[in-house]
Amino acid sequence: MSAQDHPETIRIKLHLWRQEGPDQPGSFQAVELPDVSTHMSFLEMLDVANGRIAAEGGEPVCFDHDCREGICGMCSLVINGQVHGPLEEITTCQLHMRHFADGAEIYVEPFRAGGFPIVRDLVVDRSGLDRIVMAGGFVSVNTGNPQDANALPIAKPKADLAMDAAACIGCGGCVAACPNASAMLFTAAKVSQLSLLPQGQPERGSRALGMVRAMDSLGFGNCTNEYECMAACPKGIDVSHIARMNREFLRASFSEPEQA
């Protein structure tokens, strides 16, 4: 069915995950919406669902969102078992209701991973990703002034790879999709981005060691080459960055033995 032929409204039945806290049991709450506009985004539909729940005297479901432009990664949900929903390389806020059939049943769950404890309902604590970045995903040494950037020669293949890695928005979809709840694609994107650029060279070894060790200490799993992370990534980040991170870590383990 083309977008032109799609009905203006559809009826859907939502199954929303409800959980009062990280140590509380959770269950699905069914909500029926008889006239959802197909022009709505998925998050706008959740706003409508919350309005209906509140009108019936219930407590609205908690969910994360911010930019609603596919930039921040806050809108992280599992929809019918798929991270960010059924379409490739989009975030949940970019998903529209025209992609669901009339009468559809939609199950909405939070990201489930050991490193992402549930806060409430569909909200999880993804601050573990921030702590990985804090362990080395930055440049803290003087690499010149802004006008000096254009004077640094960078081969275009390396610049392109660095930009691809920099596209990571830190949504955590890779972690949620991985059967091992691994954060290696996220961590690799941050390590790879800076290892490819001249500005990242002075802290190259300490960055790889610090970030990988932080990732391991936070309870994220290991990579077993399932490729689910790349399939779920809304920015299409390639798993080749994981191979680069592994090489960076191995190299640093030998070249910086005092930190190994």
HUVENJO-V705698 format. One record per backbone hydrogen bond with DSSP energy under -0.5 kcal/mol. NH is the residue of the N-H (numbers start at 1). CO is the residue of the C=O. Records with the same first field share a line. If there is no record, write none. Layout:
NH: CO + CO
This chain:
6: 2 + 3
10: 36
12: 33
13: 104
14: 12 + 31
15: 106
16: 29
17: 108
18: 27
20: 25
24: 21
27: 18
29: 16
31: 14
33: 12
34: 32
36: 10
37: 35
38: 8
40: 37
42: 92 + 95
45: 41
46: 42
47: 43
48: 44
49: 45
50: 46
51: 47
52: 48
53: 49
54: 50
55: 51
56: 52
57: 54
58: 53
60: 58
76: 74
77: 75
78: 109
79: 77 + 82
80: 78 + 107
82: 79
84: 77
85: 82
92: 75
94: 91
95: 92
97: 40
98: 38
99: 96
100: 97
103: 11
104: 11 + 101
106: 13 + 104
107: 105
108: 15 + 106
109: 78 + 107
113: 111 + 116
116: 113
119: 123
120: 123
121: 19
122: 62
123: 120
125: 117
126: 124
129: 126
130: 126
131: 127
132: 128
133: 129
134: 130
135: 131 + 132
136: 133
137: 133
138: 136
140: 138
143: 141
148: 145
149: 145 + 146
151: 148
152: 149
153: 151
159: 155
160: 156
161: 157
162: 158
163: 159
164: 160
165: 161
166: 162
167: 163 + 164
168: 165
176: 172
177: 173
178: 174
181: 178
183: 221
187: 183
188: 184
189: 185
190: 186
191: 187
192: 188
193: 189
194: 190
195: 191
196: 192
197: 194
200: 197
201: 198
204: 201
207: 203
208: 204
209: 205
210: 206
211: 207
212: 208
213: 209
214: 210
215: 211
216: 212
217: 213
218: 214
219: 216
220: 215
221: 181
231: 227
232: 228
233: 229
236: 233
241: 238
242: 239
243: 239
244: 240
245: 241
246: 242
247: 243
248: 244
249: 245
250: 246
251: 247
252: 248
253: 249
254: 250 + 251
255: 251
256: 252
257: 254
259: 256
260: 256 + 257
